[in-house]
Amino acid sequence: MVAGEASGDLLAGLLLDGLRARWPAMQSMGIGGHQMQARGFEPWWPSETLAVRGYLEVVPHLRRLLAIRRELGDRLLRERPDIFIGIDAPDFNFGLEARLRAAGIPTVHFVSPSFWAWRAKKVETLKCSADHVLCIFPFEPELLAAHGVPATYVGHPLASVIPMEPDRAAARLQLGLADGACVVAVLPGSRGSEVQQMGARFFAAARTLLRSRPALQFVVPAVPPQEAAICRLADAAGLGARLQVVRGQSHTVLAACDVALVASGTATLETALYKRPMVIAYHMNRLSYWLMRGRNLMPWIGLPNILCRDTVVPELIQDAATPEALAAALEHWLQARDAAPETIAALEQRFTALHLELRRDTARLASDAIEKLLAG
């Protein structure tokens, strides 16, 4: 297995639960993180190895990543696993999957690339790389079938893990937050490049909000590799006791909060499943943004908006993601919390419907598909 960054590690950990229930003596190894290791996974490299996003951002790491992929492929070809499962990280996994597949090792790709949103050409690469695709969104298998790619909808694992009705009071107790406090979750991303690009913007927005709402409490869940950088940026912003950095616990933070400021990515879907109002933002290297913008096939980049086919939460991208604009967008939700609770209730209804659509027995459905491929 190969899973890149925190979100891939989380998905792979949940998948491993289903695989181990079906094959108790199973051995798993490759590239993975803490969630996978907790299920007995043997990491040859940590998942943070692949935590690079963008075009120019990857250039300094390219030689190292290619060397790791070549070394990993050589080792897998020597050891001949029963199956290889790539979890997301398509730019790394597709080349590896194609090499293993050509050598007769069955390959599964878990999480279809968003070819329907902005990576249209990726579907042809996927066709050459994976024997089967496990899809987390219900409309994907039909689209993949049109391109001759076998696929199974398995639901989104997070929809089964996250409760339909999160317990805000219990989460606040766990984090030491006052039950009546107004809490803003700040999630600047799990990659170093994301924290570098967005951390200062997010914390400047928090400082702006504190001028008119001095009682606000900000909480940042930090993955261990980025914790020190986040603490430095928070200290530089001068937020003091009004900002609390916690190690991990992103789900507890989302359950506890009233509103969230979130970097575009899997965390936006997690926030939606917790039924929390949010502001989605993203900022990256200008040339990388220009290249990615030219490939966008939808008017949104945030998963909640894409899946709802509507702008249900604001998105502030690139130059629009100024601290002032982020603060104003958050203020809109905070005012609704105070004076227009029906607005929050309507959003919660949209997110509840989305949650129900994505909730399936993912571990069982995925292991069923894998068992059929192995028997094939």
N, C-alpha and C positions, 0 to 999 in steps of 0.2 A: 504494500500500500504506500501511496505517496499523498500526503495532505499538506497543503501550504497554509501558513499563518493560522491565526486563532480560530477563525470561522470554519476552515476546513478540518482542523483538529477536532472541533466540537461535533461536526457532522460525522466524521469518521469514528469518533468514540461511540456515538449512538448506533451507528451501523455495526460496529464490533459487538455490541450487546446482542443483536439479533444473530450474527454469525456464530458467536460462541454458544448461544442457546441451542443452535442446530448442530454445531460441530464442537462439542466441549473440548476435544483434544487439539483444536486448531492452533496453529502457530502463525503469528503475524509479525511482519518486520518491514523496514523500509525507512521512510521519512515521516515523522509524526511528532506530536506534542504531548502535553501533560494529560489531556483527556484520553488519548490513545494509550499512553503508558499505564494509566490507571486500570486499563482493561487487559494488561499483559503484553502490550505491543512492545517490540524491541526496536528502538530507534537507532538506525545507523547514522542518521543526521537529524537534528531537530527541525520542526516545521518552520521555525523562524528563518531557516536558511533560504526559504522561497518567498519571504515577506517583502517583495518589491513590486511596486505597481507603476505603470506608466511606460513611456518609450525612452526618453532620455535618462530617466532615473535608473533604468536597468543596465545601461551601458557600462558603468564602472564595475558591475557585478557579473557581466555576461560571461567572461572567460571562466570564472569560478563556477557559475551555474552549469555551464556546458560540461566542465570537467566532472562535476558531481553526477550529472545525468549519464555521462559516458561510463563512469566508474560503477554507478548503480546498475546500469544496464548490463555491463559485463558480469557483475556478480549474480544478477538474477538469471542470466543465461547459463551460468555455471550451475546454479543451485536448482533451476527449473521448478519454480513454485507451481502449484495447481492452478492458480489464477492470480492475475494482477488487477488491483483496483486503484484507479486514479481518482482522487477526490478533488474536484475543481482544478485550480492551477493549470489551465489548459496549455499555456505557452510552454510549460515544463513537461506536462504529462503526455501531450499528444505525440511528441517525437519519441518518447520512451515507449508508449503504448504501441506505436506503429512498428518499432523495432522488435518488441517482444512478440507481437501478433504475427509478424512475418516469420518468426522462429517457432511458431506453433503453440505459444503460451496464450490461453484465453485472456482477453482483456475486457474490463468493465470500466466505464467512466461514470462516476457519480456526480451529478449536477451538470446538466447540459449547458454549454456556453450560451450566452444570451444572443444567439444569432438572429433572433426575432426582434432584438432591440437595437443592437449596433455592431454585431460581429457576423454579418451575413456570410462572409467567406469561410468562417470557421466550420460551418456544417460540412463542407467537403473534406476538410482536414479530419474532422471527427469521423466521417464515414470510413476513412482509411485507417483510423487508429483503434476504434473500439468495436468489439464484437457485440456489445450491448450497452445501452445507456439507461441509467436510472434517473428518472426525471422527478423534480420536486414541484413542478407546476403542472396543473391538469391539462393544459392545452398543448404541451410540448410533444407528446408522443405522436399525435396526428401530424404535426408539422414535420417531425423527423421522418415519419413513414413516407411522406411525399418525396423525401430525398433518399429513400432506401436505407434508412438507418433504424435497426431494431431498437425499440425502447419500451420501457414500462414506467407508468406513473406510480410512484411509491409514496406520494405525499411529502410534506416537508417535516423532517424529524423534529424540528423545534416546535411545531404545532401540537405535537403530542406531549412534549416536555413542559411547555409553558401552560399554566392553568388557565381555563376559560375566564375565571374570575380571580385575578391576582389579589393577594392579601396585602394591602398597602400598610396596614397597622403593624403586622408581623415583620414586614421588611424594614420598616422604620425602627422598630425595636431592636432588630438585629444590627442595624447600622448606628444605633445610638442617636437617632434623629427624633425631635419632638413630634408628637402625633399631629399637632396643629400647625406645624411649620409649612411654609411654601417652599417646595424643593424642586430644583432644576437639575436634571441629570445632564452631564456634559460628556460626550463620547467623541473624541477627536480622531479615533481610528486606532488600529492595532499595529500598523506598520510604522517604522521609524520615519519614513518619508511623509506619511500622513500627519503624524504628530508635529513634524518640522513645519509642514505647510499650513496646518490649521490650528495647532495648539494656541499660538499667540493670538490669533483672530478670535477664537472661541473665548479665551480668558479675557480679552479686551471687551468683548460683548458682555461678559458677566460683570465686569467692572462698570460698564455703562449702565446696566440695569440696576446695579446697587445704588446709583445716585438717586433714583426715584423710588426704589424699593429696598431700603437698607436692611430689611429683615430677611431677605431671601437667603436660602442655604443652597450652595452648589456642591454636587458630589460627582467625582470623576472615578469610574472604575478603570484601573490601569492594568494591562497585561504586564507581567514581571519584566520583560525586556525593555519596556518603555516607561516604567515607573519613575526612574530617576529623571528622565528628560521631562516628563509631565510635571514633576515636582519643581524642577528648575523654572519652567515656564510659568507655573502658577505663582511661585515666589516672585518672579519678575513682574507679574501683573499686579502684585500688591493686594491680593484678595484676602490674605490673612486667614482668620478663623472662619470666614464665610465660605471657604472652599475646603472640602474634605476629599483627599485622595485615598482610595481603598484599593487593595491588591485584588484583582479579579472581581468576582461578585457582580458582574454586569447585570445579571438577571435580578439580583436583589435590589440593585440601584434602580433599575427600570420599574420594578414593582413599587418601590418607595416614592418615586418622583411624581410631581404634578404635570410636568412638561419636560421635554428633552431637546437638546441641541445635538444633532447626530451627523457624523460624517457619512456620506453615501456609501452603502454597502450592506452586508448582511445585518448589521446592527439596526438599520431602519426597519427591516422586517420584524426583528425581535421587539422593537419598540411598538410596532403596530399590533403584534400579538399580545403585548401587555396592555393594549388599548389606551396608550398614552398619546396626547397631542405632541407633535414634534415639529421642529424646523430642520430640514435636510440641507446640508451645505457641502460643497467640495471646492478645493482649490489645488492646482497642481502646476508644474512647470508649463510655461506659456506654449512652447512648441508641442509638448505632449498633449496639452489641451486642444490645440488647433488640429492636430492629427486625429484625435478621438472624436472631436466635434463633427468632423467631416463624415464619420461613419455612423452617426446616430440616426436611427430609423424611427424613433419615437419622440414625442415632445417632452418626455420626462426621463430622469435618470434614477429616481428613487423607487425602490421596489413597491412600497405601498401605493404610490400613484400609478405605476405600471400595472399592478395587479388589479387595482380598482378601476383602471381605465379612466381616471379622472384626477384632477388636481385636488386631492383631499387634504394635503398638507403642503406648505410652501417649500420651494426649492430655491436656494440661492447659490449660484454656481460661478466660479472663477471671480471676475471683477465685481460681480454683484454681491459677493460674500464679504462685505465689509463689516467690521465690528458694529457699526451703527445700524446697518440693515439687519444683521442677525438679532441685535437687541430689540429692534422694532418688531420683528416677526415674532419673537418670543413674547413681547409685551402684549401682542394681539391675543395670544392664547391665555396669558395671565389675566387679562381683562375679561375674557370670556369665562374663565374660572370664577371670577368674582361677581360678574354681572349678567352673564348669559349662559347659564349652565346647560341650556338646551342645545347650544352649539357643541359643547363637549359631548353631550349624550348622543347627538346625531353621529359624531365621529366614532364614538365607541360602538354604535350599531354597525357602521360600515366595517370596522375592524373585527367585530364579532362574526359577521358573515364571512369575511375572509378567513378567519381562524377555522371556522367549521369546514370551509372548502378545502383547506390544506391539511386538515387533521385526518390521518390514516395510520394504520399499523405499519409504519415505515420499515421497521426492522424485519418484520415477518415478510412483507411484500418484496423487500430487497433480497432477502435470503432465498425466497421462492424463485425469483428471477435468476439468481446466481446458481442455485441448484439445477435449474433447467438448462442453463448454459453448460454447466459441467457435465450433465448427463447427455447433452446433445450430440 
